[in-house]
């Protein structure tokens, strides 16, 4: 299991206008407008999105989640797919300090998003967060 060593992690669902955080570890704002969420960029990217330093990434420098609480600097996120293949949400790891993201990290986050339950280990969003984020 991969340890991302971050201060925040989320599993969220996305609708047309809002992001709903279903599971949160750390200090992340709940249920924010989709237009300011980093997850919106992840869904538009259609794959893994890594922002090593949001203060220097022109897409996010003025974002209120960067300039104010929770002061996001690092963000890595992967879209979650529903049964029909539609993107329904995201699995994200977030930190308040800039950092790199290794090739192993780039493989582990999508792997975590596709985790499936087993007979000995039922899958919960908390098990994904605990096992893969910290």
Buried (B, 14 or more C-beta within 10 A) or exposed (E): EBEBEBBBBBBBBBEEEBBBBEBBBBEBBEEBEBEBBBBBBBBEEEEBBBBBBBBEBEEBEEBEBBEEEBBBBBBBBBBBEEEEEEBBBBBBBBBBEBBEBEEEBBEBBEEBBEBEEEEEEEEEBEBBBBBBBB
